[in-house]
Amino acid sequence: MKKIGLLSDTHSLLPAEIANFLKGSDEIWHAGDWGDIKVYNQLKLISPIIKGVYGNIDGPNFSKYLTENLIFNCESVKVLITHIGGYPGKYQTRIRKIIENEKPKLYIAGHSHILKVIYDKKYECLHLNPGAAGNSGFHKVITAMRFDINKDKIENLKIFELPRKD
């Protein structure tokens, strides 16, 4: 079993409350818009394994080290992470093609700053968007997620919410 911490759209800020929420994660996954490498370094203090993709604000420094899409297996679950890709019923064409070809069981995207948990019956895939963990953007609540992957099951999903301070 793996304990996963999930966040996105930090935009250069990792609130201490989210860092505390992510403690105990075996792996932390970031769905883009890091904003600053210091966020990666802060996450490395919480978990030795950090996986992520670059987002539309991250620029060329991040694209040297991260990819647009990340596909991997965690336990017996195939995972697809991207920053901009849509959600069930509203996938971007490039993501729909990847989902059709790769058949992930878990599809993660960021960008919208809106936390979403949607099961896609058509593709038999769970979609997660952790919302936004930073202060930059239109969102009023800072969010992140934690869950377990136990063999082929995604379970024990926990949501973190904190009113945004402006």
C-alpha positions in Angstrom: 0.0 0.0 0.0 1.2 3.5 -0.9 0.0 6.7 0.8 -0.2 9.4 -1.8 -0.3 13.2 -1.3 -1.7 15.2 -4.3 -1.6 18.9 -5.0 -1.5 21.3 -7.9 -1.2 25.0 -8.7 1.1 26.0 -5.8 2.2 29.1 -7.8 5.4 29.4 -5.7 3.7 28.9 -2.3 3.4 25.8 -0.1 1.3 26.7 2.9 2.5 25.1 6.2 -1.0 23.7 6.7 -0.7 21.7 3.4 2.8 20.6 4.3 1.4 19.2 7.6 -1.5 17.5 5.8 0.9 15.8 3.4 3.2 14.4 6.2 3.3 10.6 6.2 2.9 10.4 2.4 5.0 7.7 0.7 4.9 9.8 -2.5 3.7 13.3 -3.3 2.3 14.0 -6.8 2.1 17.6 -8.2 -0.1 18.3 -11.2 1.7 21.4 -12.4 2.0 25.1 -11.9 4.7 24.8 -9.3 5.8 28.4 -9.8 9.2 28.0 -8.1 11.7 25.1 -7.5 11.5 25.9 -3.8 8.1 24.1 -3.7 9.9 20.9 -4.9 12.5 21.3 -2.2 9.9 21.8 0.5 8.0 18.7 -0.7 11.3 16.7 -0.6 11.4 17.4 3.1 8.1 15.6 3.5 8.5 12.6 1.2 11.5 11.2 -0.6 9.4 10.5 -3.8 8.1 13.5 -5.7 6.4 13.0 -9.1 4.9 15.8 -11.2 4.4 17.6 -14.5 5.0 21.1 -15.5 2.2 23.6 -15.9 1.5 26.6 -18.1 3.2 29.1 -15.7 6.3 27.0 -15.1 8.4 28.1 -18.1 11.5 26.5 -19.7 13.4 25.7 -16.5 10.7 23.3 -15.4 10.3 21.7 -18.8 14.0 20.7 -18.7 13.2 18.4 -15.8 9.5 17.6 -16.0 7.2 16.4 -18.8 3.8 17.6 -19.9 2.3 14.1 -19.2 3.4 11.5 -16.8 2.3 7.9 -17.1 3.3 5.3 -14.5 2.1 2.4 -12.4 1.6 2.7 -8.6 1.0 -0.6 -7.1 -1.4 -2.1 -9.7 -3.0 1.2 -10.7 -2.0 2.9 -14.0 -1.8 6.7 -13.5 -1.9 9.6 -15.9 -0.9 13.0 -14.7 -1.1 16.2 -16.8 -1.7 19.9 -16.0 -4.3 20.9 -18.6 -6.4 18.1 -19.9 -10.1 18.6 -19.0 -12.3 16.2 -17.1 -14.8 13.4 -17.9 -17.1 14.5 -20.8 -14.8 17.5 -21.5 -11.4 16.0 -22.2 -9.0 17.8 -24.5 -8.5 15.8 -27.7 -4.9 15.0 -26.8 -5.8 13.7 -23.4 -8.8 11.7 -24.7 -6.4 9.9 -27.1 -3.9 9.2 -24.3 -6.7 7.8 -22.1 -8.0 5.6 -25.0 -4.5 4.3 -25.7 -3.1 3.9 -22.2 -6.3 3.1 -20.3 -5.3 4.6 -17.0 -7.3 3.7 -13.9 -6.5 7.1 -12.4 -6.3 10.4 -14.4 -5.1 13.5 -12.6 -5.1 17.1 -13.9 -4.7 20.5 -12.3 -5.1 24.0 -13.8 -8.8 24.7 -13.1 -8.2 25.6 -9.4 -11.4 23.6 -8.8 -11.2 20.4 -6.7 -12.9 17.6 -8.5 -13.5 13.9 -7.9 -15.3 12.3 -10.9 -15.6 8.7 -12.0 -15.7 8.3 -15.7 -17.8 5.2 -16.5 -17.0 5.3 -20.2 -13.3 4.9 -19.6 -13.5 3.2 -16.2 -11.2 5.8 -14.8 -11.2 8.0 -11.7 -10.5 11.6 -12.3 -8.9 13.8 -9.6 -8.2 17.5 -9.7 -6.7 18.6 -6.4 -7.7 22.2 -6.9 -5.2 24.9 -6.0 -2.7 24.8 -3.1 -1.4 28.3 -3.5 -2.8 31.8 -3.1 -2.6 32.9 -6.7 -5.8 32.6 -8.8 -9.6 33.1 -8.4 -10.2 30.3 -5.9 -11.4 31.1 -2.4 -10.3 27.9 -0.8 -6.9 26.3 -0.8 -7.1 22.5 -1.4 -5.1 19.3 -1.6 -5.8 15.6 -1.4 -4.5 12.4 0.2 -5.4 8.8 -0.6 -4.1 5.3 -0.5 -3.4 3.0 -3.4 -3.8 -0.6 -2.2 -2.9 -3.0 -4.9 -5.6 -2.1 -7.5 -7.8 0.0 -5.3 -7.8 3.8 -4.7 -9.2 4.3 -1.2 -9.3 6.5 1.9 -9.5 9.8 0.0 -9.1 12.8 2.3 -9.7 16.4 1.2 -7.8 19.4 2.7 -9.5 22.8 2.6 -8.3 26.1 4.0 -9.9 29.5 3.4 -7.6 31.6 1.3 -5.9 34.5 3.0 -5.5 37.6 0.7 
